[in-house]
Amino acid sequence: MSGERSESDGDKGERGGEHADPLDAAGVDPIVPDAAGEAFAEDDEVRAFLREIAADVRGDSSESKQLSAILYRVSDLYDPDEQTSPEEIYLNVRHIMKIKDQGGIER
């Protein structure tokens, strides 16, 4: 996975009234290290802990629901019945952030 980005990635900055990528603005490094693809060991305790936090932070606001969903998805890394990776989670969160920045899916 390359760290290079182009205008075709949909990140046109603030030119023409478009907003900068929210993850770029937050200083998030889009490069996923090679070690991130390694399998996570099954860990019932970590999975349960993450899911408990996800339930605690879930509220009525869209932000709290999003955070809860992200935490729950991260807990799937420790579940042998789930097929996910840190990269998949990152890409999913990035997609959600772009949609939110655009004002929703309808735009």
N, C-alpha and C positions, 0 to 999 in steps of 0.2 A: 504494500500500500504506500503510495507516494504522498509526501506532504505538500507537493505542488498543487496549486489550485488555479483554475482558469475562470474566465467569465462564463464559460459554458456550465460551470458548476451551479449557476444560478446566483452567485454572489457578486452583485454588481455595485456593491457599496451604496453610497448615498447619491450616486448620479441619477439624474432623471426622476428624483423623488422617491427612489427605492431606498430601503433601510439596509444598513450593514448587517452581516450575519451576526445574530445575537451571541453565538458561541465565540466568534472572533472578538466581539466587543467585550465579552467577559474574560478574555485572555485564555480560553481553553485551547490547549494544544490538540489539533485534530489527528496527530500521529499516534497510532496505537502500537505500543511496543510488541516485538515478536513474542515475548513471554506471555502476553495477554491471551494468546490463543491456547495456552496449555489448559488442560482439563482441571476443573476445580474438584477437590475431593468432596464426597458426600459428607455433609455435616448437618445433622438434624438440629443441633443446638443453634448454630449460626442462622440456619434457615428460619427457625422458629422465632429467633430474636429479631431478625429483619422484618418478618411478617407482623410481629407484634408492634414494632415501631411504625410500620406502614399503617396499621389499624389506628394507632394513637394519633398520627398526624393528619389522617383523613378528616376533612371537614367539609363545609359547604362551598368554600371558594374553589375556583378552578385550579389555583396554584397548589392548594393542599391536596386536591385529588390527583394532580399530576405527580407531585412528590411521592404520594402514597403508591401510585402505580409504578413509579421508577424503583422505589425500594422493594416492592413486591417482585418486580421483574429481576432485580439484582439477586433476590433470595433464590430465584430459579437456578442460579449458577450452582447452588449447593444441593439441588434436587436431582437425583439420578434419573427421574422420569421426565425431566425437562431437557430440551435441546436448545441451548442458547450459548452465547459467548459474550465477553465484554464488548467486542466490536459490534455485534448485533444490537446490544443494548445502547451503546453510544450512538449508532446510526439512527436508531428509533427515537431516542431523546432529541437528537439533532433535528430530525424531521418534525417532531412535535414543536420544538422551539421555533422553527421556521414558519410553520403554520400559524402559531400564536403571534409571531411578529408581523405576519401579513394581515392579521385581524380575523383569522378563521379560515376554514376550508372553502367557504363559498366565494372568496375573493379570487 
